């Protein structure tokens, strides 16, 4: 029977803004259902740890990451009309990306066959130099680069299935033939690309 990993850290629930549509309740509810249905007991738990800064900087600019950290340290604010940061957002974003890196390593070293990343803040709208569309760090892009840099993976396929186009992930790899980004989404929904 295939072994499936799950990465989740309760700290990521602290990235929240009351009344905002992207909030902790979605993950909290999913986690609760996995527990109640007994599915969680069958999954391999992946330890989370903050993503190394050098891994994040393979995808995002130093200026943006520094700005995100500073905004969080100052108690938060808005990156744009849709995208917020609070005092815990920077650490939550690093834990989300880092947990995904740990799961990527477990898959690529054969410890598990596949995995489910129950993480937030989300990432597929985050651009190289700024967050947008609720997204702070491009988690899948960071994991793809990590697989290439640390596990010798030559080519990566990212399949993004969401009602919204993952414009940030696509933009990051648009001119990189080693990563193919494939998105299924409804057009012309946000962000109106794809």
N, C-alpha and C positions, 0 to 999 in steps of 0.2 A: 504494500500500500504506500502511495507517495506521502512523503512528509511535507507538510505545509507549515511555514513559519508565519508568525504575526509579530509586528512591532507596534508598540503602543506605550506611551509614557503619560501618566496622568498630569504631569506638569504642563503639557501642551494645551490642556483645557484652560489654562490661565490666560492664554491669548484670547481675549474676549472683549466685546463692547456691547453693553446691554442694548437690545433693540436692533442690532445689526443682523442681517440675514445669514451671514457666515459666522456661526458661533459654536461653542463647545457642545451644545445639546445633540448635534448630529452624531458626533463621535461617542459621546457618553451613552446615547441610546443604542448605538451599534454594539458597543462593548457589553452593555447590559444584556442585549439579546443573545450575544455569543455565549455569555455565562449561563443565562437561563436555559438555553437550548442544549447545553452540554457540549457545544462545538469547541469552546475555548480549551477544554480539557484534552482535546485531540490535537491541538496546535502546539508547535514549538515556539516558545517565547524567545524573542530576540531582545537582548539588552540594548537599551538606548544610551547613547553618549553624545555629547555635542560634536557636530561635524568639525574636523580640523579646518582652521581658517584657510590653509593652502588649498584644500579641496573646494571650498566655497569660491575662492578667488580664481579658480580655473574656469568659472562660469560667470561670475559677477565682478564688476569693477571694484577696486579698493575704495574708491570714493563713495560708491553706493553703500557698501557694507559698513563703512565707517559712519556714514550718515544714519543708517538704520540702527546701529548700535547706540549712537549718541541720542537719537530720538527716543529710544527705549529707556536709556539711562535717565533722561530728563522727565520721564513719566508718561511719554507718549505724545501722540498727535496724529495727523493725517498725512499720508503720502500723496493721495489724491482724494477726490470726492468719495470713492468707494473703499479705499484701502486705509485701514487704521493700524496704529502701533500703540501698545500700552507698555507699562513698565516691564512686563514679562515676555513681550513679543519676540525680542531678539533671541533670548535664551530658548524660547519655545521653537523658533524657526531653526536654530542650530540643532536642537534635539530631534526635531522632525527629520532634517536632512541627515544627521548622524545615525539615527536609527535605521534609515533607509540604506545608508552605506554599510552598516553592520549586517543587515539582511542580504544585501547584494553579495557581500563576502561569503555569507553562509551558503547562498545558492551556488555561487561560482566555485566554491571549494567542495561541493557535494554533500554538505552537512544536511541540507534540505533540498527538496525538489522545486519548490516554488514558495511564494510568500504573498502576504497581504499587509500593506502598510496602512495602518489606521492612524494617520498623522495629519496634523495641521499646524500652522497655517498652510493653506494650499499653495501650489507653486506654478501651474502651467501658464499663467499670464505674466509672471515676473520676467522682466527683460534683463539684459546684461547690466544696465545702469540704473534701473529703477523698478520698484514694485508697482503693480497695478492690478485691478480686478480682484481684490481681496488677497492677492498673492504677494509674499515677501521674498522667498528664495525659490529658485527653480529646482525643486527637489529631484525630479526625474533627470534633469540635465546634469545635476551634480553627481548623481549615481552613475549615469552613463560615462561621464569623464573619469570617475573613480574606477570603474570597471576597465576602462582603457589604460589608465595610468598605473593601476596597482595589480591588475589581474591579467594583463596581456590580451584583453579582448580587442580584436581589430575593428570589428564593425558592430554597431548597435542599432536595433530597431526599437523605436518608441511608438507604441500604439496608444493614442489618447482618445478615450471615448467619454464624451461629456456633451452636454447640450451646447456648451460654448467652445469655440476654437481655442486651442492652446497656443496662442500667438507668441507667447514669450519663449516657450521651448522651441517652437519652429524657428523663430528669429535667431536664437542662439546658435542653432546648427544649420542655418539656411545655406551657407557656403561650405559646409563640411561634408564631403562625400563619405566619411566614415560613420556618420549617423544619419539614419533615415527616420524622419518624423512623419507619422501617419495619423491623421485626425479624422474622427467622425463627429460631426456637430450639426446643429441647425443653423442655417444662414437665413437671415441676416442678424441673428441674435448677437449679443455682446461677444467680442468687441467689434463685430462687423467685418472681420477678416476671414481668410481661408476660402 
